[in-house]
């Protein structure tokens, strides 16, 4: 089974001096699927390929661990090489959040009439094929083998350890293994517990994970690396004045 690996790529027709630089970060993607089951999402490339055949340049340029890094690198490479303004490249925008076009402008927002036409055209369409819908119905409710199953506390701990997300913690010197235990005992939300455990403010200094090295350093070296309470008190007074 291939490990999820986002990547950037380059394809080109050297005879015609036409190229395209792109990124692939879809679910389950891997460099092995490039030009085997994945042939870019560019319509311009698709039209050129149908007319002139397969490209003679097919390269994986760089691989990444996350899709965010892959997208940032694509934007950087396109911008640095000026591909949007180069007629040799099919790239019409820089891949950034602004989606800058060849004309140097951003696409205008759709009008109400345009949006309504798209909505009317898609009304009633099923975006899932029959097989997916059948599987969804088959495994919904009582069809799901885990339907109605409540995990015990020990089973949850074993599952967290297996996933590598098991992190016991201390709250005011008391040891907890699960956030749900602390939430039930202290009558606060689990999200609040997570916030305080990660917070660096002085008042939450006794809320820390057992493997939190920085909090151990706090006890040894005082307020190093944390907000100073004396300065916070001074700022509050200045604000009142």
C-alpha positions in Angstrom: 0.0 0.0 0.0 1.5 3.4 -1.1 2.0 6.0 1.7 0.3 9.3 1.1 3.0 11.5 -0.5 2.0 14.9 -2.1 4.4 16.0 -4.9 5.0 18.6 -7.6 5.7 17.6 -11.2 6.7 18.9 -14.6 5.5 17.7 -18.0 6.4 19.0 -21.4 6.6 18.6 -25.2 10.1 19.6 -26.1 9.3 19.6 -29.8 6.6 22.2 -29.3 8.3 24.0 -26.4 5.2 23.6 -24.2 5.3 22.8 -20.5 3.2 22.6 -17.4 4.2 22.6 -13.7 1.7 21.3 -11.2 1.0 19.8 -7.8 -0.8 16.6 -6.7 -2.1 16.4 -3.1 -5.4 14.5 -3.4 -6.4 11.7 -1.0 -4.1 8.7 -1.3 -1.8 10.3 -3.9 1.7 9.0 -4.5 4.3 9.7 -7.2 3.8 6.1 -8.5 0.3 7.1 -9.8 1.7 10.0 -11.9 0.9 9.5 -15.6 -0.5 6.0 -14.8 -3.8 6.9 -13.2 -3.4 10.7 -12.8 -2.8 12.9 -15.8 -3.1 16.5 -14.3 -6.3 18.4 -13.8 -5.5 21.1 -16.4 -8.0 21.3 -19.2 -5.4 23.1 -21.4 -3.0 20.2 -21.0 -5.8 17.7 -21.7 -6.7 19.4 -25.0 -3.0 19.7 -26.1 -2.4 16.1 -25.2 -5.3 14.9 -27.4 -4.1 16.9 -30.3 -0.3 16.3 -30.1 0.0 13.1 -28.1 1.8 12.2 -24.9 4.6 14.5 -23.5 8.2 13.4 -23.8 9.1 15.1 -20.4 7.4 13.5 -17.4 9.2 14.4 -14.1 8.5 14.3 -10.4 10.2 17.4 -9.2 9.8 17.2 -5.4 7.9 15.2 -2.7 6.4 16.5 0.6 4.9 15.2 3.8 1.9 17.5 3.8 -0.3 19.1 1.2 0.2 22.6 2.6 4.0 22.4 2.0 3.3 21.0 -1.5 1.0 23.9 -2.4 3.4 26.5 -1.0 6.2 25.1 -3.0 4.1 25.0 -6.2 3.2 28.7 -5.8 6.9 29.6 -5.0 8.2 27.7 -8.1 5.7 29.2 -10.5 6.2 32.7 -9.2 10.0 32.6 -9.2 10.2 31.2 -12.7 7.5 33.6 -14.1 5.5 30.7 -15.6 2.3 32.7 -15.7 3.8 35.3 -18.0 5.7 32.8 -20.1 3.9 31.6 -23.2 5.7 28.3 -23.1 3.8 27.3 -20.0 0.2 26.3 -19.7 0.0 27.7 -16.2 -2.7 30.4 -16.1 -2.3 31.3 -12.4 0.4 31.2 -9.7 -1.3 28.6 -7.5 -1.5 31.1 -4.6 -4.6 32.1 -2.7 -5.1 35.1 -5.0 -5.0 33.0 -8.2 -3.3 35.7 -10.2 -4.0 35.3 -13.9 -2.0 36.0 -17.1 -3.6 39.4 -17.4 -2.5 40.4 -13.9 -6.0 40.5 -12.3 -8.0 38.4 -10.0 -11.2 36.7 -11.1 -14.3 38.9 -10.3 -17.0 37.4 -8.0 -19.9 35.7 -9.7 -23.1 37.6 -10.2 -26.4 36.5 -8.6 -27.7 35.5 -12.0 -24.6 33.4 -12.7 -24.8 31.7 -9.4 -28.5 30.9 -9.9 -27.8 29.4 -13.3 -25.2 27.1 -11.7 -27.5 26.2 -8.9 -30.4 25.4 -11.2 -28.2 23.3 -13.5 -27.0 21.2 -10.5 -30.3 20.8 -8.7 -31.4 17.2 -8.4 -28.1 15.8 -9.4 -26.5 13.0 -7.4 -22.9 13.6 -6.7 -22.3 10.0 -5.6 -22.5 7.0 -7.8 -24.9 4.1 -7.1 -22.3 1.9 -5.6 -21.2 4.5 -3.1 -24.9 5.1 -2.1 -25.6 1.4 -1.7 -22.5 1.0 0.5 -23.5 4.0 2.5 -27.0 2.6 3.1 -25.6 -0.8 3.9 -23.3 0.3 6.6 -25.6 3.0 8.1 -27.3 2.4 11.5 -27.7 -1.2 12.4 -25.6 -2.2 9.4 -22.5 -0.8 10.9 -20.6 -3.5 12.9 -19.7 -0.8 15.5 -23.3 0.5 15.9 -24.2 1.0 19.5 -20.8 -0.2 20.8 -19.5 1.8 23.7 -15.8 1.5 24.4 -14.6 1.0 27.9 -12.0 3.3 29.5 -9.2 0.8 29.1 -10.1 0.1 25.5 -9.8 3.8 24.7 -6.4 4.0 26.4 -5.2 1.0 24.4 -6.5 2.6 21.2 -4.8 6.0 21.9 -1.5 4.2 22.6 -1.8 2.3 19.3 -2.4 5.6 17.5 0.5 7.3 19.3 -1.7 10.0 20.7 -1.7 8.9 24.3 -0.6 11.8 26.6 -1.3 11.7 30.3 -1.3 15.0 32.1 -1.3 16.7 35.5 -3.9 19.3 36.7 -2.8 21.0 40.0 -0.6 18.0 40.8 -3.2 15.3 40.1 -2.5 12.7 37.5 -5.0 12.0 34.7 -4.9 9.5 31.8 -7.9 10.7 29.8 -9.3 14.2 29.3 -12.8 12.8 29.6 -12.0 11.7 33.2 -10.8 15.3 34.1 -13.8 16.8 32.3 -16.2 14.7 34.3 -14.5 15.3 37.6 -14.0 19.1 37.2 -17.2 19.6 35.3 -15.6 21.5 32.4 -15.4 20.8 28.6 -12.7 18.7 27.1 -11.8 21.6 24.7 -11.2 23.8 27.8 -8.8 21.2 29.2 -6.9 21.0 25.9 -6.7 24.8 25.8 -5.3 25.1 29.3 -2.8 22.3 28.8 -1.3 24.0 25.7 -1.5 27.5 27.1 1.7 29.2 28.2 0.2 31.7 30.6 1.3 31.8 34.2 -2.1 30.9 35.7 -2.2 27.6 33.9 1.3 26.6 35.0 0.0 23.6 36.9 -1.8 22.3 33.9 0.8 20.3 31.9 1.4 17.0 30.0 3.7 14.5 31.7 6.0 14.7 28.7 6.0 18.5 28.5 9.7 19.4 28.9 9.0 23.1 28.8 6.8 23.0 31.8 9.4 21.0 33.8 11.9 23.7 32.9 9.4 26.2 34.2 9.6 24.7 37.7 13.4 24.7 37.6 14.0 28.1 36.1 11.1 30.2 37.2 9.2 32.2 34.6 11.7 31.6 31.8 9.8 31.2 28.5 6.5 32.3 30.0 4.5 35.5 30.4 5.6 37.4 33.6 2.7 37.9 36.0 4.2 41.1 37.4 4.2 42.7 34.0 0.7 41.5 33.4 -0.4 43.2 36.6 1.4 46.4 35.7 -0.3 46.4 32.2 -3.7 45.9 33.8 -3.1 48.9 36.1 -1.9 51.1 33.2 -5.0 50.1 31.2 -7.3 51.3 34.1 -5.4 54.6 34.4 
